[in-house]
Amino acid sequence: MKLAVFTDTFDEINGVAIVYQRLAEYCLNKNIQLEIFALSKITSTEEKKNLKIHRMKCLMPMEIQPDLSYDIIWLNPRLVTYFKKNKFDLIHVATPGSMGLNALFISKLFRIPAIATYHTHIPEYVKERVNKIIKKANLKIDTIGVGSENITWEFMKIFYNRFKLVLAPSEFTKKDLQDKLNTKIEIFSHGVDINLFNPRKCNENFKKKYGIKVAALYVGRIAVEKNLEFLAEIFNDLKGCNLVLVGDGPHRQELEQKSDALFLGFKKGEELAEIYASCDFFVFPSTTDSFGIVVLEAMASGLPVLVSDKGGPKEIILDNLNGFILKNNDSKEWKSKIESLCKDANLRKKLGTISRDLALRRSWEKVFDELFKTYEKFLKEINIK
């Protein structure tokens, strides 16, 4: 099989980019022909044996957020020329941005079967950011946020309904899409590097360095849609337990002014793995995530995890076994569970051990083995028709 992946994000640090970086590694090791077409700041081609990564510079960029752009001139003639000369069995579209639009056009033009993945709840992201703007402007128009979400969904429907198969990262997202789209939806879950993220990476000097007794960790973008103000308010009222935030984003500066949390900024690799393993439990209050790879990373690091009951991350957690699934934005319930974990080291150890055991079943290799079975099944079905 010769596979082409189109994505608007590959070299950045986010959940979507991580998935396709790991897919590239998998295909390289399995000798599967894969070519990735991604937006970038420069145009270049990287080639390793059976793997090619084509980075395409935006012709007319429009910045959506600090690490993600959209190309207003979305039809790239270089791509059309390339696909005239090279044949592919399947196109996999990772994102609904300018690269996704390029993929749709090329799929139709050269009659290449195509599927898409719905990774990000973009309509909810749009609503949360619009609501933030309205709040800052002291406007009391609740319908603007909802209206922006509905408009975004109309675009998403037009885009995703053009595919005969759309993949969702969780059952929660799958059900949501089945209510909105008129196409087949299947699951493409995500995995974790169980060797990199490991309880053995714990550094006892980490908490001593910052004067912390018990550390509650959040890893991810610091953006309004992650619901971090809710989390900060809870920890501002707690004693003997510190909130540690790893990551960066547009909301960081404002959140730093409102929170007593420890902001460590962007971390990766071994340094990030050490921070995970050196903290006591993981908190993820987002209601907009379709999966939450960081939740799996925390589990692999042996941490109990607290997540919202709205969104994909709740499907990774076994309530009361390796963490807690809590009512979204219920500060009383969240505070109660956080306090219980802060006070009970034995409970943290018990839940964390189960977290690690569950993560061991979710290696990237298993995830991509299943993905290629989905590819093969899809190609067989459309050939029969």
N, C-alpha and C positions, 0 to 999 in steps of 0.2 A: 504494500500500500504506500502511495505517495501522498502525503498530507500537507495541506497549506493552512496555517493558522494566521488569522488577522486580528490584531489587537491594538488598541490605542495606548496601552501601557505595558511595558516590558522591563525596562531598566529601572523603573521607579520602585519604591518600597511600598507596596500595598498588597492586599490579598489576591487580587487578580493577577498582578505581575508574578507573584510567588508561584501560583498555579502553573503558569506557562514556562517559567524558568525550570520548574521541576519536570514538566512534560518534556522540555528540551533534553534534560539529563537522562530521562527514561528512554527516549527514542535513540539517543546517542549510544547508550549501553545495550539496547536491544537491536541495534543496526536497522532501525526503521527510518525510512526517508521522510524527513520533516523539514519544511521551510516556514519560517516565521516572518511575517510582514508587520512591522511595528512602527508607530510614530516615534520620531526622535528629534534631537536638536541638530543632528548631522545626517547626511545620506552616506551609508556604507553597507558593505556586505561582509559578514563574518562566516567563515566556512570551516567546519570540522568534520571530516569524513562524510557521514550521511546527513549532517545537519547544516543548514544555512539559516542565518539570521539577517534579514534585510531591514535595515533601519532607514526610514523615509523621513526626510526633513519636511516640516510643514511648508506648503507653498504660501499660505496666508494664515498664520496662526492666530487663534483667539484663545486667550488663557481662561480656562474654566475655574481652575484653582492653581495654587503655586506650583504643583508638580504634574499638572495635567492640562493639555491643550487640545483644541479642536481645529482642524484645518478647514477653513471656509471654502477653499477650492478643494473639495473632497475627491474629485475624480482625478487621480494621478496618472498621466499618460505613460510614465515609466512602468507602471504595473500592467497596463494594457499591452504594451510592447513585450514585457516579460512573459505574460501568460500566452501570448501568441506563439512563442518559441518553446514553451515548457508545458508539459501535460501533467495534470494532477487527478487523483482519484476522488478526492474529497476536500472540501473547504470547511474549516471550523472557525466560526466567528465568535470572538471572545467578548467584544464590546459593541454597543450600538452607536459609536461615534463615527468619525470620518473614515476610519479604516473599515468599520462594519459596512458603511455605505459603498465603499470601494469593492468590498467582497461581494455584496449583493449584485452589483453591476457586472462584475467579472463572472460570477456564477451563471448569470443569465446569458451573457455574451458568448461564453465558451462552453455552456451547457455542462458545468461541473456541479455535481450534487453538493448541497451545502446544509449544514446544521448550525445552530447558534446556542450559546450558553447565556443565561440570564444570571449574572453574578451579583449585581448591585441594585438595591431598591432606589433607583434614581428619582422616581416621583416623590418618595418620602424625603429624600435628601433635599430636593428642591423646596418642598413645603416647609421643612424645618429652617432652611436658610432664609426663605421669604418671611417667615414668622419672626425671625430674629431681626430682620431689617425693619419690619412693622413695629416691633416692640421698641427698638431704638428711636424710632421716629415718633413714639407716643401716639400711634394711631390705634384705633379700636375697631378695626375692620377684620373680623375673623374669617370672612369668606375669601379674602385674597390668598391666604396660604392654601386653603382647600382648592381654590380655583386653579392655582399654579400646579398643584399636584394632578388635578384632572386633565389639564392641558398636556402635561408631560406624559401622562398615561396614554393619551390619544396618539402621540408620536410613537410611544413604545409599542402600542398595538399595531400600528401601520407597519413598523419595522419587523417585529417578531412574527407576525402573521404571514410573512412572506416565506417563512421556512416551514418545511414539512415536519421538522423535529426541533424542539427547543429543550435544552437540558437545564435543570434546576439543581442547586446544591443541597437542598433540603426538602423534606416533605411539606413543611410550612410554606416555602416558596412555591413548590409545585402546586399546592392547592390554590394558592393565591392566583397563580398564572392560569390555572384551569378555569377559574371564574372570569378571567378577562380576555384570554386568547382563544382563537378558533383553530388551534393546531395541537399536535400530539406533544405531551410533556413527559419527559423521563428524568431520572436522577443521575447527576454526575457529582458525587460527593468529593470531599477533599481529604488530604492526608497530612502527616506530620513527620518530620525527621526525628525519629525516636533515639537516634544516637547523639545528635547535637543537643536536643532538649532532654535533659536527663537529671534526676535528683542528685547524682554524684557530682554535678558541677557546683554544688552549694559552697559558698565562701563565707565562713563564719565572721570574717572581718567586715563584710558588707554592712551589716546593721550597726556594728561598732563605729564604723567610719562616719555614719550619719546620726549616731545617737538614737537609734531606733530600737524599741523593744519588740514590737510586733509590726510586721510590714504587710499591708494590703496593696497588691499590685494591679495596675492597669497598663496595658500595652496597646498602642494603636494611634490612629490620627487624633489629634486634639482639635476636634471640629464640633460645631453645634449639634449636628445630627447624632453624635455619640452620647448625648445626654449626661455630660460630665459635670454640669452645674449641679444637677440633682445629687450626684455622688459627693461633690465637694461640700455641699451643705450638710450632709450627714456626718462627714469626717470632721468638719469644723466644730461639731458638738461632742466629739469623742475624745477621751483621754486614754493614753497608754497604747494607742494604735495609730500608726501613721499611714497615710495614703501616698503611694509612690507612683508617679506617672512617667511612663517611658513613651516617647514619641514627640511629634511636633505637628503644627498645623495652624490654620488661620485664627483659631480661638484661644491659642495658648496665652498670649499676652493679657487678654481680658480675664482669663481664668486665673492666672497667677495673682491678679489683684484681689480676687475673691476667695482664694483658697490658701490654706496652710500646708498644702501638699508639697512633697518633694518632687520637683520637676527635673528629670535627668536628661531630657532631650532625646534625640534620635540615637538608637543603639542597634547593632546588628551582630550576627555571628556569635563567636564565643563569649563576647562581652554581654550580649543580650541573654544568652543561655545561662550565664552565671547569675545575672540579676533575677531571672525567673526562679532558679533553684534556691536562691538565697532569701527569697520572700516567703511569707507564710500562707497566703491564700490570694486568689485572683478575683477581681470584681469587674463585671462587664455589664453596665446598665443599659447599653444601646438597645433600642427597639426597632432599628432600621436595618440591621445586618441580616443578610440572607444565609450566612453560615457562621463566620467568625473563626478564621484559622488560628488567631491568637489564643482562643479558648483551648484548642487542641494542644498548642505549644505549652500552655500552662499545665494542662493535664499530664503531658509527657514529662514535665518537670516535677511532677508529684505534688501539685497544688490542688486543694479544694477550690471549687469555682462557684461563684454566685452570678446568675444570669437572669435577665428579664423573661417573663412568660410570653412576651411578644417578640417574634423573630425566629430565625433559624437556629441560633446557638442553643436554645433550650433542648433541641433534639440530641445534642451530644452529652447532655447531663442526665444522670439518673438521680432524681430528686431524693435527698436525704441519704444517698449512698456515696456519691463522690462530690456532692455540692448541693446547692439549693436553687430551685427555680422560683423566683419571687415575682409577685405582682408588680407590673411596671409602674414606676413612679409612686409606689406606696412606701413612703419614707419610714413609716413606723415598722413595717415588716422587714425592710432592708436593714434598718438600724438594729433591730432585734437579732437577726441572724449574724450580722457583722460582730456585734458584741459577744455573742456566744462563741464565735470562732476566736476572737481576741483573747477570751478568758480560758479557753480549753485547748491546751496543746495536744492532748490525747485525741480529741475529736479531729483536730487538724491532721494529725498523723494518719488516723483511720481513713478519713475521706481522701486524703492525698494518695495513699497506697492504692485505693481502688481507681482513682484517676489515672495513675500510671498504667495499671493493668488494662484499662479500657483503651488508652492511647496506643498501646502495643498492637492492638488489632487494626489500626488505621495507618499502616505504612503507605507511602506514596506508590510503591510498586503495586500493591493490591488495588489501589484506586485506579491506576492507569491500565492495569490488566482488564478491569471491568469496563473502562472507557473504550478500549479497542474492541471489546466484544460488542458494545453498543454501536460502534462504527460499522463493524462487519454485518451486524443484524440490519442496520439501516440500509446499507448498500444492497443487501440481498432483497429486502422488501421493495425498494424502488425499481430494481431490475426485474422483479416478478411482475410488477404493475406495468 
